[in-house]
């Protein structure tokens, strides 16, 4: 049946808003894959995330990446099922609000916004750092008397903001043009990754070890939990294909794009994990942090070939900035339709068919947060603090979405055991696992310090970052309910997409 917007009376409240102009339906599966793959940023995750993760779990990267994939696969299945029956760019915000609670639904939407803003801010810094590394490889180490330092948060942030402005403009022009650009960037990145990691897998001096696949030799439960949370963060972004579900030709295209992206990431992460551990020692992995991929390339080739991984990392960071803007603004567009956010986010450009005003606004917010991160002087420390905070909140909103799917499809318990397993049991188990993981890590942060200090080594600071995201979400939800008087908090349902071609699957 055709999905239509609800027309619920609100007493003395203002009348429910009419759905705004629909966005252009111009994307296919390949476009969705390009956006989702750029959001997960395999090259950036391999080039930077593997070193950070190795600093926590040691030489156990392959098994950590594999274990982190399993709950995410169940989450992806939940997304796909929910998207079939209710395609909406608000995704988790819409589904959790309807199946569990509008308050929890709003919190899921808010977490997605907050996490992506933090992601954009630190990726802005990472992009600037990669560019500084690149000009250093080209022989430029000083400019106007200033020594160029890739690990300087100030220098990297200033340069990264310039790139953020440029990619925000391309996101305004349209998702089609953005996806086309990302296709070319992804092809180059993957060719370089496959070439260097494949060669490293064969030529690396360190022998394979079965211990790499044994999680029980990780020194402590805290290190295992933090490593798993970091691996979950690496897969974060596959759901970006669902945030453009109203711009693809059909809901099934968004689901296909999400699964293709997820399995592609698994293959790349496993290849990268084995290759890095074949080529680099643990000390080398942990010591080079944000410059890990550059050092990996230098170990395998001479210049100019050794610069190719760094160029790929730069392209990945640029694509991540662009693809990070797109799904965030689409989620805010859906929230704006429900008056849980302001009307700015529902304005569609008549020329480009995109939420242009919201795109520019989110770019400005990300740039402002990037400037605030200057209180942490080293790029590597900014990355560690950001990734841990995002990992905690992302585990929460993935878990809530999985529980929403289990609640909505609980009728499958009366069907075959295989259908009950896929529709209810696995999503619930994944949700429990992610909630337990995030909760345990927060507890270890709380008990690991006795004072507050702005440092990724300080547990209270690491706990403060995700707590701030959640608390601001509660305040924003209260404002939406009692000040904006959003109908979303009355009906528990989101405004349907203003597109007569969207139909609800049986």
C-alpha positions in Angstrom: 0.0 0.0 0.0 1.1 3.6 -0.5 2.6 5.3 2.5 1.0 8.6 3.3 1.8 11.2 5.9 -0.3 10.9 9.1 -2.9 13.6 9.8 -3.3 13.6 13.5 -5.1 16.4 15.4 -3.0 18.1 18.1 -5.7 20.1 20.0 -4.3 23.6 20.4 -1.0 22.7 18.8 -0.1 24.0 15.4 -1.3 21.9 12.5 1.0 19.1 11.3 3.4 20.2 8.6 2.8 19.0 5.1 5.6 16.8 3.8 8.2 18.9 2.0 9.2 18.4 -1.6 10.7 15.0 -2.2 14.4 14.7 -3.0 15.4 13.5 -6.4 15.4 9.8 -7.0 18.5 9.4 -9.1 20.7 6.9 -7.3 21.3 3.2 -8.0 23.0 0.4 -6.1 26.5 1.4 -7.2 25.8 5.0 -6.1 24.6 3.7 -2.7 27.7 1.5 -2.4 30.0 4.5 -3.2 28.4 6.6 -0.5 28.4 3.9 2.1 31.9 2.7 1.3 33.2 6.2 1.5 31.5 6.6 4.9 33.1 3.5 6.3 36.4 4.8 4.8 38.3 1.5 4.6 41.6 3.2 3.7 41.4 5.6 6.6 40.4 2.8 9.0 43.3 0.6 7.8 45.8 3.4 7.6 45.0 4.9 11.0 42.6 2.6 12.9 44.7 -0.5 12.7 47.6 1.2 14.5 45.2 2.5 17.2 43.6 -0.9 17.6 46.9 -2.7 17.8 47.9 -0.4 20.6 45.0 -1.9 22.5 44.9 -5.6 21.5 48.4 -6.2 20.2 48.9 -8.5 17.3 45.3 -9.7 17.3 43.9 -7.4 14.6 42.5 -10.2 12.3 40.4 -11.9 14.9 39.2 -8.5 16.4 38.0 -7.4 12.9 36.2 -10.7 12.4 34.5 -10.8 15.8 33.4 -7.2 15.4 31.8 -8.0 12.0 29.4 -10.7 13.4 27.1 -8.4 15.4 27.2 -5.8 12.7 26.0 -8.3 10.1 23.0 -9.0 12.3 22.4 -5.2 12.6 22.6 -4.9 8.8 20.0 -7.6 8.4 17.7 -5.7 10.9 18.3 -2.5 8.8 17.3 -4.3 5.6 14.1 -5.8 7.0 13.0 -2.5 8.5 13.9 -0.6 5.3 11.7 -3.0 3.3 8.6 -2.2 5.3 9.2 1.5 6.1 11.8 3.1 3.7 12.6 6.5 5.3 15.9 8.5 5.3 15.5 8.8 9.0 16.2 5.1 9.4 16.9 4.2 13.0 15.2 7.4 14.3 12.0 6.5 12.5 12.0 2.7 13.3 13.0 3.0 17.0 10.5 5.8 17.6 7.7 3.7 16.2 8.6 0.3 17.7 10.1 1.2 21.1 9.6 4.9 22.2 9.7 8.3 20.6 12.3 9.4 23.2 14.6 6.5 22.3 13.9 7.2 18.6 14.9 10.8 18.9 18.0 9.8 20.9 19.0 7.4 18.0 18.7 10.3 15.5 20.6 12.6 17.8 23.4 10.2 18.4 23.8 9.8 14.6 24.1 13.5 14.2 26.4 14.0 17.2 28.6 11.1 16.2 29.0 12.2 12.6 29.8 15.8 13.6 32.6 14.4 15.8 33.6 12.1 13.0 33.7 15.0 10.5 35.7 17.2 12.9 38.4 14.7 13.5 38.4 13.6 9.8 38.9 17.2 9.0 42.1 17.1 11.1 43.1 13.7 9.6 42.7 15.1 6.1 44.9 18.1 6.9 47.4 15.8 8.4 47.5 13.5 5.4 48.0 16.5 3.1 50.9 17.7 5.2 52.4 14.3 5.1 52.0 14.4 1.3 53.7 17.7 0.8 56.4 16.5 3.2 57.0 13.5 0.9 57.2 15.9 -2.0 60.1 17.7 -0.2 58.2 20.7 1.2 58.9 20.8 5.0 58.6 24.5 5.7 56.4 27.3 4.5 56.8 31.0 5.2 59.2 30.2 8.1 56.7 27.7 9.6 57.8 24.1 9.9 55.1 21.8 8.6 54.2 19.2 11.1 51.6 16.5 10.2 51.1 15.7 13.9 50.2 19.3 14.7 46.5 19.6 15.4 46.5 23.3 14.6 48.1 23.0 11.2 46.1 19.9 10.2 42.8 21.5 11.3 43.3 24.7 9.3 44.2 22.8 6.2 41.4 20.3 6.7 38.7 23.0 7.1 39.6 24.3 3.6 38.9 20.8 2.3 35.7 20.5 4.3 34.4 23.7 2.7 35.1 22.3 -0.8 33.4 18.9 -0.1 30.4 20.6 1.5 29.9 22.5 -1.8 30.0 19.2 -3.8 27.4 17.7 -1.4 25.2 20.7 -2.0 25.4 20.3 -5.7 23.9 16.8 -5.3 24.3 13.2 -4.2 24.7 12.1 -7.8 27.8 14.3 -8.4 29.1 13.4 -4.9 28.6 9.6 -5.6 30.3 10.0 -9.0 33.4 11.6 -7.4 33.5 9.0 -4.7 33.4 6.1 -7.3 36.7 7.4 -8.8 38.3 8.0 -5.5 37.3 4.5 -4.3 38.6 2.7 -7.3 42.0 4.4 -6.8 42.0 3.7 -3.1 41.1 0.0 -3.5 43.6 -0.7 -6.2 46.4 0.8 -4.1 45.2 -1.1 -1.0 44.9 -4.4 -2.7 48.3 -3.9 -4.4 50.3 -2.9 -1.3 48.5 -5.2 1.2 48.6 -8.1 -1.2 52.4 -7.6 -1.7 52.9 -7.1 2.0 51.0 -10.4 2.7 53.5 -12.3 0.6 56.7 -10.3 1.2 56.4 -9.3 4.9 59.3 -10.5 7.1 57.2 -11.5 10.1 55.8 -15.1 9.9 52.1 -15.9 10.2 51.0 -16.9 13.7 47.9 -18.7 14.8 48.0 -16.5 17.9 46.8 -13.7 15.7 43.4 -15.5 15.6 43.2 -16.3 19.3 41.2 -13.7 21.3 41.9 -15.5 24.5 45.5 -14.4 24.6 44.6 -10.7 24.6 45.9 -9.5 28.0 42.7 -8.3 29.7 38.9 -8.1 29.3 39.1 -4.3 29.1 41.5 -4.5 26.1 39.3 -7.1 24.4 36.2 -4.9 24.9 37.9 -1.7 23.7 39.3 -3.6 20.7 35.9 -4.9 19.8 34.4 -1.4 20.1 37.1 0.0 17.9 36.4 -2.7 15.3 32.6 -1.9 15.5 33.6 1.7 14.8 35.5 0.6 11.7 32.4 -0.9 10.2 30.3 2.1 11.2 28.9 3.9 8.1 27.5 1.0 6.1 24.0 2.3 7.0 24.6 5.5 5.0 23.1 3.6 2.1 19.8 3.6 4.0 20.0 7.3 4.7 19.6 8.0 0.9 16.8 5.4 0.6 14.5 8.2 -0.7 17.0 9.1 -3.4 17.6 5.6 -4.7 15.3 4.0 -7.2 13.9 1.5 -4.7 14.3 0.3 -1.0 15.9 -2.9 -2.1 18.8 -1.0 -3.7 19.7 0.6 -0.4 19.8 -2.8 1.3 21.9 -4.3 -1.5 24.3 -1.4 -1.2 24.6 -1.8 2.6 25.4 -5.5 2.4 27.9 -5.1 -0.5 29.7 -2.4 1.5 29.8 -4.5 4.6 31.3 -7.6 3.1 33.7 -5.5 1.1 34.9 -3.9 4.3 35.3 -7.3 6.0 37.6 -8.5 3.2 39.7 -5.3 3.2 40.0 -5.2 6.9 41.1 -8.8 7.1 43.6 -8.3 4.3 44.9 -5.1 5.8 45.2 -6.7 9.3 47.2 -9.7 8.1 49.4 -7.6 5.8 50.2 -5.0 8.5 51.2 -7.7 10.9 53.3 -9.4 8.3 55.2 -6.2 7.5 55.3 -4.3 10.8 56.2 -5.3 14.4 53.9 -4.4 17.3 56.2 -1.5 18.2 56.1 -0.1 14.7 52.3 -0.5 14.5 51.7 1.4 17.7 54.4 4.0 17.3 53.3 5.5 14.0 49.6 5.9 14.7 48.1 8.5 12.2 51.1 7.9 9.9 50.8 4.1 9.9 49.9 3.7 6.2 52.7 6.0 5.2 55.2 4.0 7.1 53.7 0.7 5.7 54.2 2.0 2.2 57.8 3.1 2.9 58.6 -0.4 4.2 57.4 -2.0 1.0 58.6 0.4 -1.8 60.8 3.3 -2.7 59.6 6.7 -3.7 57.6 7.6 -5.7 55.6 4.3 -5.4 55.8 4.5 -1.6 53.7 7.7 -1.7 50.7 5.9 -3.3 49.2 4.6 0.0 49.5 8.1 1.4 47.6 9.5 -1.6 45.0 6.8 -1.2 44.6 7.8 2.5 44.2 11.4 1.5 41.5 10.5 -1.0 39.8 8.4 1.6 39.7 11.2 4.1 38.3 13.6 1.5 35.6 11.1 0.5 34.8 10.5 4.2 34.2 14.2 4.7 31.9 14.4 1.8 30.0 11.2 2.5 29.7 12.0 6.2 27.9 15.3 5.4 25.3 13.5 3.1 23.7 11.0 5.5 23.7 13.3 8.5 21.8 16.0 6.7 19.3 13.4 5.3 18.7 12.2 8.9 18.1 15.7 10.0 15.8 16.3 7.0 13.6 13.4 8.3 13.7 14.9 11.8 12.8 18.3 10.5 9.7 16.8 8.7 8.5 15.8 12.2 9.3 19.1 13.8 11.7 17.5 16.2 14.3 19.8 14.6 13.8 23.2 13.1 12.5 24.0 9.5 16.1 24.8 8.3 16.7 21.1 7.8 13.7 20.5 5.5 14.6 23.2 3.0 15.2 21.6 -0.4 17.2 23.5 -3.0 14.9 24.0 -6.1 18.0 24.0 -8.3 19.8 20.9 -6.9 17.0 18.9 -5.2 19.1 18.6 -2.1 18.8 20.0 1.5 21.4 22.6 0.7 20.9 24.9 3.7 21.2 22.0 6.1 24.3 20.7 4.3 26.0 24.1 4.7 25.0 24.3 8.3 26.3 20.9 9.3 29.6 21.7 7.6 29.9 24.8 9.7 29.1 23.0 12.9 31.7 20.3 12.1 34.3 23.0 11.4 33.5 24.7 14.7 34.0 21.4 16.6 37.2 20.8 14.7 38.4 24.1 16.0 37.4 23.1 19.6 39.6 20.0 19.3 42.6 22.3 19.2 42.8 21.9 23.0 44.3 18.4 22.2 47.7 19.2 20.6 48.4 15.9 18.9 46.5 14.5 15.9 46.9 10.9 17.3 45.3 11.9 20.6 42.4 13.6 18.8 41.8 10.4 16.8 41.9 8.1 19.9 39.5 10.3 21.9 37.0 10.7 19.0 37.0 7.0 18.0 36.4 5.8 21.5 33.5 8.3 22.1 31.9 7.4 18.7 32.3 3.7 19.4 30.4 3.9 22.6 27.4 5.9 21.2 27.3 4.0 17.9 27.1 0.7 19.9 24.0 2.1 21.6 22.2 3.3 18.5 22.9 0.0 16.7 21.6 -1.9 19.7 18.4 0.1 19.8 17.8 -0.3 16.1 18.3 -4.1 16.4 15.8 -4.2 19.3 13.3 -2.2 17.2 13.6 -4.8 14.5 13.1 -7.6 16.9 10.0 -5.9 18.4 8.5 -5.1 15.0 9.0 -8.6 13.6 8.3 -10.6 16.8 5.5 -12.4 14.9 8.3 -14.4 13.3 8.5 -16.3 16.6 5.3 -18.1 15.5 6.9 -19.1 12.1 9.8 -21.3 11.3 12.8 -21.5 13.7 15.1 -20.1 10.9 12.9 -17.1 10.4 12.6 -16.5 14.2 16.4 -16.8 14.4 17.1 -14.2 11.7 14.3 -11.8 12.5 14.3 -11.8 16.4 17.0 -13.9 18.1 20.1 -12.6 16.3 19.1 -8.9 16.5 18.4 -9.3 20.3 21.7 -11.1 20.9 23.6 -8.5 18.9 21.9 -5.7 20.8 22.8 -7.3 24.2 26.4 -7.8 23.1 26.8 -4.2 22.0 25.1 -2.8 25.1 27.2 -4.9 27.3 30.3 -3.9 25.4 29.6 -0.2 25.6 28.5 -0.4 29.3 31.6 -2.4 30.3 33.9 0.0 28.6 32.2 3.0 30.2 32.6 1.3 33.6 36.3 0.8 33.0 36.7 4.4 32.0 35.0 5.5 35.2 37.1 3.4 37.5 40.4 4.0 35.8 40.9 7.7 36.9 40.4 9.8 40.0 40.5 13.2 38.4 39.4 14.9 35.1 41.9 15.9 32.5 41.5 16.6 28.8 43.5 13.7 27.5 42.7 10.3 25.8 44.6 8.7 28.7 42.1 10.0 31.2 39.1 7.7 31.8 36.8 10.5 33.0 37.5 12.5 29.9 36.8 9.4 27.7 33.5 8.9 29.6 32.6 12.6 29.4 32.6 12.7 25.6 29.9 10.1 24.9 28.0 11.2 28.0 27.8 14.8 26.6 26.4 13.4 23.3 23.7 11.5 25.2 22.8 14.3 27.7 22.5 17.0 24.9 20.2 14.5 23.1 17.9 14.3 26.1 17.7 18.1 26.4 17.0 18.4 22.6 14.3 15.8 22.9 12.6 17.6 25.7 12.7 20.9 23.7 11.2 19.1 20.7 8.4 17.6 22.8 7.4 20.6 24.9 8.6 23.6 23.0 8.3 22.6 19.4 5.3 20.3 20.3 6.4 17.8 17.7 3.7 15.3 16.6 6.4 12.7 16.6 6.2 12.5 20.4 2.4 12.2 20.3 1.9 9.5 17.7 5.3 7.8 17.8 5.3 7.8 14.0 7.4 9.8 11.6 6.1 11.8 8.6 6.2 9.5 5.6 8.3 10.5 2.5 6.5 12.8 0.2 6.8 10.4 -2.8 3.9 8.4 -4.2 6.2 5.7 -5.5 7.3 4.5 -2.1 5.2 1.5 -1.1 5.2 -0.6 2.0 6.2 -4.2 1.4 4.0 -6.9 2.8 
